[in-house]
Each structure stands twice: as structure tokens, then as C-alpha cells.
Amino acid sequence: MARPVWSTACQDWRERIVARESIAPCGPLFPAKAADALGVFKSLQVTDLPKRENGTHPTLGEVCDQFVFDLVAAIFGAEDPETGERLIKEFMLLISKKNGKSMIAAGIMVTALILNWRPNAILQILAPTIEVANNSFEPAMGMVRADAELAIVLKVVEHQRQIKHLTTGAVLRVIAADSDTVAGGKAAMTLIEELWLFGKKAKAAAMLREALGGGSARPEGFTLYITTHSDEPPAGVFKTKLSYFRDVRDGEIEDPATFPMLYEWPEDLLECESYLDPEFFYVTNPHVGRSVSIEWLKSELQKEQIGEGEGLQIFLAKHLNVEIGLRLRRDRWGGAELWLDAANDDLDLDQLLERCEVAIVGLDMGGRDDLAGAGVVGREKGTGIWLGWAHAWAQRVALERRKQVAPTLQGFAAEGDLTFTDSGEEIVSAMARLAIRVRDSGKMPADGGVAVDAWGIGPLVDALVQAGFDPGDEAMKRAGHIASIRQGVGLSSAIYTLEFKLGDGMFRHDGSNMMAWCVSNALVKLRGSALYVDKETSGAGKIDPFVALLNAVKRMEEGPVAVAGGVDSWLASLRGAA
């Protein structure tokens, strides 16, 4: 038999998904294998649905839509009947909540257990929590117990969340990653439930690598990821995997062993907010009318639209698969909803310094397990538009102490917007080098070119002094060339100014995911008529780069002018001021 030729790109997915056509990038490579699997899969009973008069429950063949059959056919139809090798190894189904993910997962893995030919094989469903694990195991257990013939060859071991094939000795196990040990890497076939939750786990990438190790040694092996979108901006292993599957789907990466089936919104529908129109709910809910109804979605959406943002964002992410860019929560900064539209993705520090007539460096330090941030704000020549660029640092101890956000921080580091260090001294040295870089460009004013917390951090001030910056006399309006910025309500005007400029299109930034995350975490409160960023509520380890940017904005409000002639003139101005 000749080896088939296929592609798993689906570049017309936008047109297909709107037209309610299949978004499976290709059909089964071996149709006979697919037909056998579909026969098994469709016969499995769904026991959480009422029994019929004949005593049986509705089957998967009766309750599932065609997209499920397309996925099942692709998985099992990828196995070469002559060699036993599965030619497509990785699959992803990204779909909205309430579309039967756990039912689909259980049906696919019970089918795999029945069709498996390898003696003593291990199959597994890996879930992030016990609750999700039970959601997958219970329908699988029900499918076995509802069928008298299956109950003869498949034995359910309920307390271990396992189903054993008594003829081949193969075992399907359902594992909760938050309680069971995920080790050994012996499973040939693995289904990963709710990958978005793994994206929040500090060492999920290493854990999944260990859990999936057996697949590389088994030619028939496969991995299937079934997930909704995250309730926060994608992070960690979820972000990495989702980006890769998207690139394969869009033809940017050629990988015929990877099969994407991603129910998400085309850009034009996102732009015009079609996801709020019930007529388009089907786009990311292919089971609408079966496991989820339009009326229920309409009702829940209406409830969330009455709220103040956070609940709506989560509803859109989970039930309509709208990816969260900024988590717009209660008490959010007013500029957060404007932030993403102000991105200038090709802006880096060199371009900022080249385009601007003056630039200020804002710095903010946290504790050993917090972020340290730098924000550079410049005024563009000719237009007066303010441009912003930011960077963050974190000591590696933060990965242990802040495990909840560790995958997110590691993602920012991979993108080049955050640097991990072994000591605080490395951070203050890097900040001093950044200040020198801006100063040497000739774009820094002589008075107050570096804006820092008025209380300061001793080692940071020392590093700046060693770099030639003058802390000056405490009685001076600004502490020499280090501008002393009062925090709390002292930043109130900067908060208002930045929001105002974002609204008028007069502030543009580098578009980093790191800063978008920090902005989304910034919660503001009102004290009298003054706004302030509440670090205790926001989490000091999550917003320091944003505070650094506000420090720079506060100084920019004063209309600073750069010293012409570069560093020599800057130093001469410093001596003159003294």
C-alpha cells in the first residue's frame, strides 16, 4: 500500500467555520481503520442521559455532531494497518465549555482501549485536578457498565480510576495531576484534559514531557489535547501548544503529524464583536442545540453584561472561546480597555530613542520574590506622541515562591521581556546600565532623567550614583538627576494622564505581553479625589513594570527637555547645576 500524502493545514478555516463546515484539515488517511473506530465509538452509551424504553441509553452516535466523528476518524484513521504506525501523532480540540468535552474524551479513550492491539499497553487521561479527572472517568465507567458485552472484557477499578482490558491486559487510567504522581512515561496513548489549567502550573511542561514520554517509543501512540480557552491571558504550556497548533493550521509551520481542530473566532468577527450576537454563537459551539442551547447562552451572557467586566470576560473565554487579552476586572484601571489598541509591535528601545526628542527612565523595585520593572517614556519628535517601552527582572527565587504565576513569567522571559537573575545586585546593575544607555543617547534631561520611588531602594540608588547619576540635596525640588517620585496618591496625575493619552491616541507602547499582563493586574482605588494603584490588592509581584512606567509618566508631565550634544553636554550640565 502506498503511503498517503496529506497536509494538516487548514488555511480556509475562517470561511469554513462561519459556513458551519468541517474544520478538520484532512480526512482519515486509512478510511477502513476510521470506519472500524467509528463503529465502536458510536455504539458507546451516554449514561448521564435518561434510559429509553428498551433500557438502553442514547449512544455517542446519536448525541454527537459530525465534528466529533471527524476527529475520531482522523485519530484512528491515521494508523497504518500494515505497520501499526500512527502517522498523525498530536491532535488538539479547542472548544467552548458545555460542548461535551469530557464525554468526547471518555468515548475516544474507551474506543482506544478496545481497539488497542499491544499487550499490557497503558492509556491515560491526564487531568489537572481531581474534579476534572472524575468528570472524564465517570462517563468512561458508565459506557463500560451500560454495555453487557463490554463489561465482560473490560473491568472497572473504580477506586483507582482505571479500566482494564481482560484480554490484552491493557489499562486505561485517569490521573489527576494535582494528587497523583505523573511519572514513568509508559503510556502510548494520552488525552490531556483542560490544557489551559496546565498552563497555570509552574512545572507543567516538564511534567507533560515525562507523562508523554512513552508515546515516542510506541509507533501507534498519540496525544490528544482537549481544552477550552483560559480565564486569563494564555500562559505556559497552554500558550506554547496553542500557538504551535495555530501555526500548523495557518500553514506557517508544515507538520503533517499535528492535527489542529480549533473552534475560535476569525479576526473580522472578533473586531466587530460578533461573539455577542446569538446568531453567531455556533461558531465556537458546534454542539449548540445538543449539549448547549442558544437560550441558555443568551441568558448567561445577559447576566454577565450587567456586571463590571471580570465575569463577562470569563464567560466570553469559557463559553464563547474569546481569548482574553486583558482581564478587565472590577476596580480596573480605566486605561486597561484601551491598552491593546495602543500597541506598536515593532517598537523597541532603540527605535524609541531614535524617534524621540527626550526620554525618561522610570524604575520600580520590589522584594526578592517580586518583579522589578523599568519603563522608558519618550516624546516623539514632530508629533508629540509619547512612546513607551518596558522590561522586567525577577530573581529565580520568585519561580518557587510564586508558583501560580511562574509559567507566565517564564513565558515573558522566552519572549525577551523579562530577565531572570540570581541576585538583586544583578537587577540594580542592569537598571543602571539601562539608565546609562538612555543617557548616552543624548535624549535624557539633565534634571530628573531617572524617576524612582521617593523612598528609594538603597542598592538601586547606589548603583545609579556609581553610574554618574547625582542623588543631589534632599532640599532640591528633584533629587538632582534622580527624580524622586512619591508613590500612592502621588501617582494619581500620572494614572489620569496615561489614560487620557491612550484615549486620544497620544500614547503608543511596544505591545509586550508582559506589560499587558501587568496592566490587567493593576487595580486602582479612590482616596478623596485622587486615584492610586493598590499594590496590596494587585499583588506587588505583578505590577512593578507598570508602576515604573507611571514613574516615568509623572516626570514627563513636567515637560522635560533633553540636553543637546550627548553625554559630554549632559555631564557639563550636571556640573553646572551643582
Disulfide bonds with the S-S distance in Angstrom:
none
